[in-house]
Amino acid sequence: MESGPALESQKPPLQVETPDSDKEDDQTLKPQQSNSYDIPTWRKCLILFIVSWMTLAVTFSSTSLLPATPEIASEFSTTTEMLNVTNAGVLVAMGFSSFLWGPIANLFGRKTAYNAAILVLCACSAGTAASINLGMFIAMRLLGGFTGTFFMVAGQTIIADIFEPVVRGTAVGFFMVGSVSGPAIGPCVGGIIVTFAHWRIIYWMQFGMTLFGLVLSMLFVPRIREKKQTADSSERWTLGSIVRMFNPLRIFRHFVYPNVFLANFTCGLLSTFQYGLLTSARTIFNPRFHLNSPLVSGLFYLSPGIGFLIGSVLGGKLSDRAVKRWIQKRNGVRLPQDRLNSGLATLFGVVPISALIYGWTLQEQVGGMPVPIISAFFAGVGLLGSFNGLNTYSAEVMPHARSEVISGKYVVQYVFAAAATAAVVPLIDSIGVGWTFTICVIFAIISGFLVLSITKWGLDMQRWAERKFGIDAKP
């Protein structure tokens, strides 16, 4: 007998995505609809803006200090290498944040947890700005990082709840504008601020951004029930059931599905390139082009940042187009992996070519500043054009475990990002810019083959795992 996710994956595109077990209500209460497609369009757009804004705020924090690193190191009597390691620690904290906030959302409701996470980030932003020593600075940044990917997981889940599948890729594209522009806009804004004012203004600005998001979230983000209540609903409130909610295996257990694991691993490889590009920029550009101002080097981030924005939106539209094309080929049947076909051209073409031009023109010091700036733009377009389909796929492949699958993706993604942040500058010093970004090219090509395998055998991989491990896909 075919299992829950396999059947779910074959549903027609406009069919309500509810877990298969909701159909078996002989021992449960009547399930509640797990989506809200009927929300007015104006409110959907506003909700989309809010969840995207919060990812902008939290990812802004992950890179905004890069242009200010020498000034912060001088004030706290530390080294720039130490601050880079701290920044890597923030990314790790972001990756594992759903281990904490996911269970809190299950206990108290997604909206309550979402607003609480915003409040914590708001307080930590103020604490970072007011830090009196290095220990307080690191503590506030790490605590703020522990809210990180929850905004992305909750945001993608909310989008999947309110947008129909045939427009969901476009919605995710606009949602990702926040999460992908933050790492690029952060250094640019940070460079401007540290040139004309004190670095602490960066975090007071982030405090204002999160406070604005909190007000909007409290007013407009809806409460949508994701999961049915059992007849004995009080069982979930026992000490044992609460402890089980915080068990990390609830996220990692989905890695036994090859299609899920390969999609997550691909996101990690792409994230390595993204954060390697962002973290190393000032180290590469300043000595080669004799840049002394953090403002000038900070402006470089506009190039990949604009590429991220365009790639995110364009990638969303292309993934939706791929979904519609495959629906027609299958006479109305939609499979989640169909949208991944839209990213193959960027993985095999745009990203490798852009990375090679970027790395080797800087290595050989040819083409001046325009060539690496232009190639960084196209690298940004290619990266996010590929990321969009993978992000949407993680929200669709197992609707009954949507939050857990998305959380697992971000754990892998931010662990790779943290490793890139900590290692890219020493690697460049060791083997040079050209060979460092050649490694990124190899990662992109490997990613292309992994995505290609999911597009062809994703559903078969999922069914194989269920047979192999005897998994009951029902929640």
NUMIMI-612985 format. One record per residue (C-alpha): z, x, y. Coordinates in steps of 0.001 Angstrom, whole numbers, padded with zeros to 6 digits, always signed. Layout:
ZXY
...
REM end
This chain:
+000000+000000+000000
-000890+001362+003420
+001994+002199+005678
+003010+001125+009147
+001410+003776+011339
-001848+003725+009403
-002202+000000+009829
-001109+000274+013441
-003760+002843+014152
-006509+000473+013053
-005537-002472+015225
-008111-003840+017635
-007707-002360+021103
-006197-005349+022850
-003862-006339+020078
-000166-006153+020907
+001254-002854+019625
+004425-003854+017807
+005866-002142+014755
+004713-003579+011464
+008266-004332+010473
+008448-006862+013292
+006281-009057+011121
+008999-009160+008485
+011609-011312+010169
+013315-012724+007111
+016325-010446+007566
+016156-009875+011279
+016287-011809+014458
+012999-012788+016075
+011554-009579+017533
+010980-009260+021219
+007553-008278+022540
+007358-004536+023049
+004908-004586+025944
+004502-006252+029329
+000763-006369+029848
+001192-009483+032008
+002993-007678+034857
+001023-008145+038121
-001438-005353+038843
+000199-004399+042142
+003516-003864+040380
+001899-001883+037563
+000405+000445+040178
+003760+000779+041930
+005549+001529+038642
+002853+004090+037853
+003477+005744+041233
+007249+005821+040679
+007165+007411+037226
+004541+009911+038399
+006605+010719+041499
+009640+011583+039405
+007656+013980+037232
+006413+015574+040456
+009993+016026+041637
+011247+017639+038442
+008245+019922+037835
+008233+020898+041526
+011627+022454+040832
+010311+024542+037943
+008016+026700+040106
+008937+026127+043775
+011163+029216+043843
+008407+031597+042680
+007290+032647+046196
+010950+032838+047258
+012097+034935+044288
+012551+038211+046262
+014541+036424+048992
+016786+034616+046476
+017305+037830+044483
+018288+039677+047641
+020786+037007+048717
+022503+036845+045317
+022247+040615+044643
+020177+040236+041486
+016658+041087+040314
+013436+039104+040270
+013282+039641+036497
+016646+037892+036155
+015396+034930+038163
+012255+034735+036010
+014449+034591+032917
+016512+031869+034611
+013340+029949+035307
+012378+030279+031653
+015811+028889+030771
+015140+025897+033014
+011904+025220+031143
+013719+025396+027792
+016325+022974+029133
+013532+020660+030241
+011984+020775+026789
+015203+019752+025050
+016370+017207+027633
+015230+014232+025553
+017775+015195+022871
+020398+014066+025366
+018725+011310+027343
+016849+009661+024478
+020068+008542+022733
+021571+007539+026086
+018530+005323+026641
+019035+003757+023203
+022692+003067+023943
+022517+001788+027499
+018862+000854+027982
+015906+002854+029245
+016163+001768+032864
+019877+002605+033082
+019296+006029+031516
+016253+006644+033711
+018195+005943+036912
+021163+008001+035701
+018867+010975+035048
+017438+010675+038554
+020964+010630+039973
+021881+013793+038031
+018725+015587+039225
+019484+014473+042767
+023021+015898+042584
+021841+019160+040996
+019193+019614+043686
+021897+019356+046345
+024119+021700+044317
+021355+024307+044057
+020731+024132+047789
+024442+024608+048482
+025036+027362+045902
+027553+029979+047021
+026848+032508+044254
+024386+033317+041470
+026468+031593+038791
+026467+028300+040661
+022748+028644+041387
+021902+029174+037701
+024253+026399+036525
+022816+023821+038923
+019254+024719+038005
+019926+024513+034268
+021748+021190+034586
+018870+019828+036639
+016452+021098+033999
+018241+019042+031351
+016786+015905+032944
+013229+017282+032877
+011040+015940+030137
+012977+012697+029884
+011096+011588+033006
+007823+012364+031235
+008822+010745+027941
+010182+007626+029612
+007250+007519+032016
+004632+007702+029260
+006519+005093+027243
+006670+002751+030225
+002932+003222+030812
+002171+002472+027163
+004266-000687+027489
+002499-002093+030550
-001121-000871+030260
-003618-002029+027624
-005092+000711+025382
-008594+000636+026896
-007224+001557+030347
-004204+003535+029174
-005934+006915+029364
-006766+006347+033029
-003170+005305+033706
-001866+008416+031941
-004299+010478+034005
-002791+009196+037251
+000704+009558+035787
+000018+013203+034966
-000939+013849+038587
+002767+014218+039259
+003640+016389+036284
+000677+018737+036722
+000631+018989+040512
+004355+019795+040694
+004047+023267+039120
+001165+024090+041471
+002368+022394+044659
+005867+023828+044212
+004910+027475+044890
+002634+026467+047759
+005328+024438+049511
+007919+027051+048614
+005768+029754+050186
+005411+027788+053413
+009141+027061+053589
+010309+030599+052852
+007893+031991+055452
+009230+029872+058295
+012714+028827+057125
+015439+029503+054550
+014744+029142+050826
+017539+026538+050513
+015319+024050+052344
+013196+023919+049171
+016032+022276+047273
+017117+020017+050107
+013521+018780+050088
+013799+018154+046353
+017030+016256+046973
+015155+013931+049319
+012314+013485+046828
+014666+012466+044022
+016685+010154+046258
+013472+008381+047275
+012505+008030+043602
+015933+006625+042728
+015651+003850+045309
+012164+002856+044147
+013163+002963+040478
+016176+000726+040981
+014018-001816+042784
+010822-001939+040743
+010967-000296+037280
+011363-003128+034730
+013543-003424+031671
+011285-003577+028591
+012793-003899+025166
+011243-001318+022860
+013038-002139+019654
+014084-005267+017826
+017720-006138+017313
+018926-006483+013776
+021029-009403+012630
+024042-007079+012538
+023386-005496+015916
+026991-004351+016255
+026297-001665+013629
+024471+000482+016145
+027674+000832+018138
+029728+002450+015370
+030723+006086+015787
+028473+007136+012916
+025416+005376+014313
+026001+006860+017765
+026298+010365+016295
+023058+009811+014375
+021318+008960+017633
+022039+012494+018877
+020727+014085+015688
+017701+016219+016702
+016063+015434+013364
+015092+012033+014751
+012540+013958+016840
+011665+016833+014514
+011152+014633+011446
+007800+013493+012838
+006551+017075+012606
+005933+016481+008873
+002826+014568+009944
+000127+017272+010240
-001736+015360+012952
+001417+015109+015106
+002387+018741+014535
-001107+020048+015317
-001324+017961+018513
+002067+019280+019645
+001138+022862+018776
-002090+022492+020761
-000128+021346+023814
+002061+024425+023414
-000911+026769+023360
-002414+025154+026465
+000937+025242+028238
+001090+028998+027616
-002084+029443+029648
-000924+027032+032365
+002431+028708+033014
+001056+032188+032442
-001425+031507+035236
+001185+030080+037603
+003975+032565+036958
+001898+035717+037289
-000101+034816+040394
+002044+036488+043035
+002551+039596+040868
-001223+039932+040431
-002523+038931+043848
-000086+040641+046203
-000739+044286+045184
-004472+043840+044541
-005228+042159+047858
-002380+043699+049894
-000672+040386+050583
+002721+040700+052237
+003408+037084+053150
+004707+034522+050615
+002729+031932+052586
-000630+033548+051791
+000134+034130+048117
+001619+030624+047882
-001639+029124+049111
-003360+030471+045989
-001620+027744+043978
-003697+025124+045762
-006674+026229+043688
-005305+025499+040184
-003280+022626+041647
-006366+020785+042883
-008007+021563+039553
-005016+020028+037741
-005287+016863+039838
-009015+016420+039307
-008800+017333+035625
-005989+014859+035024
-007773+011875+036574
-011195+012822+035227
-009757+013499+031776
-008143+010060+031730
-011373+008283+032515
-013302+010326+029970
-010728+009623+027254
-010920+005870+027927
-014706+006097+027807
-014445+007849+024437
-012146+005088+023158
-014596+002361+024178
-017538+004234+022667
-015797+004616+019309
-014631+001003+019351
-018282-000020+019513
-019175+002377+016678
-016444+000884+014476
-017169-002734+015379
-013914-003307+017261
-011551-000980+015387
-009675+001616+017456
-008058+004807+016155
-005739+006815+018447
-007531+010105+017738
-010824+008765+019108
-009864+009706+022655
-009392+013374+021685
-013168+013754+021445
-013277+013777+025246
-011459+017140+025447
-013576+019205+023077
-016061+020351+025732
-013308+021675+027988
-011484+023441+025147
-014578+025198+023824
-016334+025712+027158
-014630+025259+030527
-011225+026782+029738
-012409+029944+027894
-015128+030771+030419
-012803+030233+033391
-010001+032315+031854
-012326+035213+031050
-013775+035270+034567
-010312+035014+036123
-008728+037759+034045
-011496+040327+034000
-012606+040037+037631
-008987+040716+038594
-008757+043526+036046
-011917+045237+037289
-011285+044260+040923
-014732+042758+041458
-015693+039621+043346
-012804+039773+045807
-010450+036796+046130
-013045+033970+045934
-013985+034542+042273
-010460+034278+040766
-009622+031384+043091
-012712+029429+042003
-012192+030271+038336
-008535+029200+038575
-009731+025839+039906
-012052+025282+036942
-009366+026488+034556
-007077+023807+035996
-009749+021140+035554
-010356+022199+031957
-006679+022425+031037
-005760+018978+032261
-008985+017447+031044
-007831+018522+027593
-004163+017673+028106
-004831+014048+029028
-006185+012960+025667
-003386+014778+023834
-000693+013182+025999
-002091+009689+025512
-002551+010317+021796
+001141+011164+021408
+002017+007780+022933
-000333+005883+020615
-000258+007589+017233
+003064+005981+016157
+003899+003013+018381
+007136+002315+016500
+008412+005860+017271
+006647+006416+020584
+009538+008031+022482
+010438+010385+019635
+006850+011604+019178
+006412+012191+022915
+009764+014003+023031
+008697+016321+020217
+005517+017161+022090
+007438+018185+025187
+009919+020285+023183
+007051+022380+021847
+005196+022387+025145
+008116+023634+027227
+009291+026196+024678
+005825+027748+024898
+005918+027439+028704
+009277+029202+028831
+007990+032015+026615
+004930+032425+028856
+007076+032434+031995
+009334+035177+030655
+006640+037298+028974
+003476+037114+031093
+004399+039683+033769
+005633+042336+031273
+002516+041665+029178
+000233+042163+032188
+002056+045396+033011
+001547+046526+029418
-002056+045566+028548
-003577+044414+031849
-004697+041106+033330
-007987+040967+031448
-006561+041279+027950
-003634+038971+028781
-005967+036132+029694
-008268+036991+026792
-005301+036022+024618
-005261+032702+026507
-008950+032294+025661
-008159+032751+021976
-005428+030103+022320
-007918+027693+023910
-010491+028163+021144
-007822+027699+018461
-006759+024537+020313
-010326+023277+020197
-010513+023633+016423
-007113+021956+015996
-008182+018988+018115
-011480+018795+016241
-009595+018579+012946
-007417+015739+014281
-010438+013777+015474
-011967+013990+012002
-008969+013730+009680
-006033+012553+011814
-005487+009268+010002
-005924+010916+006601
-003319+013539+007561
-000889+010803+008500
-001367+008887+005266
-001090+012101+003235
+002313+012869+004783
+003568+009365+004014
+002500+009669+000374
+003697+013260+000009
+007170+012704+001413
+007576+009050+000510
+008045+008094+004131
+008609+004463+005028
+006837+004182+008368
+008722+001069+009349
+011349+001588+012023
REM end
